[in-house]
Amino acid sequence: MDAAIETTDLSKTFRSKQGEVTAVRDLTFQVSPGEVVGLLGPNGAGKTTTMRMLSTLERPTSGNAVVAGHDLLRDPHGVRQSIGLVAQSGGTRPIATARDELLLQARIHRLPDPAARAQAMIEAFHLADLADRPSMTLSGGQRRRLDLAIGLVHSPRLLFLDEPTAALDPPSRADLWQHIRDLRRRAGATIVLSTHHLDEADALCDRVLIVDHGRLVAEDSPARLKQQLGDDVLIVDLGPDHGRAHDAVAGLPGVRGVRGDGAQLRIGGENADELVSRVVLTLHDLGVEVRGVRVERPTLDDVFLALTAGAGTGHA
């Protein structure tokens, strides 16, 4: 089966007053039809630039991609006809109603019955009570539902979602997650989403691609990435005098990574149970009060921080 996305050495360099900045470096990966793939990375890692290239909004400096069966450089029009894009900032006009926006998009895509298609999207995304209200009167979660409906009005085979739940409250996030799951179940759509909410990627994605400084540093299912980091994470709650705890623990045998430098440390290791006594004795010798110790399975946050060092700079 042909890949929904196949990139080969995809790169993007921007020129600035300080010189050239390479936002994306030689990205090579595939996305299978029907897959939900998360694009993860710290701020400035290249996620948005990658998504903009794959959706034809930015031209690659080098490399190429085939998106939904169309060559990115030779057939950008074919790419645009086959994809939907929901940008982080959305694209609705403040005084336009939800129905107006959907009608406009249906007409832009030259659909045979724009009114019927707009109504179908209103029903699919539970917008009936909101359809004739100006978009500026909608809540954040309601606007994101409308953004999704707009991106899907022409039934694309491939959907790009850039930070789909940014700034949403927990109930609105959960509602949008369900819409994404329903979309995949009903239409078998291929979805690529970028997100800073790693629990979101863990819940929704079959596979995640982690980028840092424009390079692909890991790709696999969330479960396998967590397994690779280690079986367990040791959580240590500390008293107020904990200034030297992080560095002391990080140097212990068997410690593969330490997150946090305040009143709580998350310590990754091959066998957290064996680390308990070693960590507690070390902290006791330093005079650091240990208020609690427990062992947890590693999260995608732990994987992310171990692979990216928790920071990034440059273009998004």
Buried (B, 14 or more C-beta within 10 A) or exposed (E): EEBBBBBBEBBBBBEEEEEEBBBBBBBEBBBBBBBBBBBBBBEBBBBBBBBBBBBBBBEBBEBBBBBBBBEBBEBBEBBBBBBBBBBBEBBBEEEBBBBBBBBBBBBEBEBEEBEEBBBBBBEBBEBEEBBEBBBEEBEBBBBBBBBBBBBBBBBBBBBBBBBBBBEBEEEBBEBBBEBBBEBBEEBEBBBBBBBBBBBBBBBBBBBBBBBBBBBBBBBBEBEBBBBEBBBBBBBBBBEEEBEEBBEBBBEBEBBBBBBBBEEBBBBBBEEBEBBBEBBBEBBEEBEBBBEEBEBEEBBBBBBBBBBBEEEBEBBB
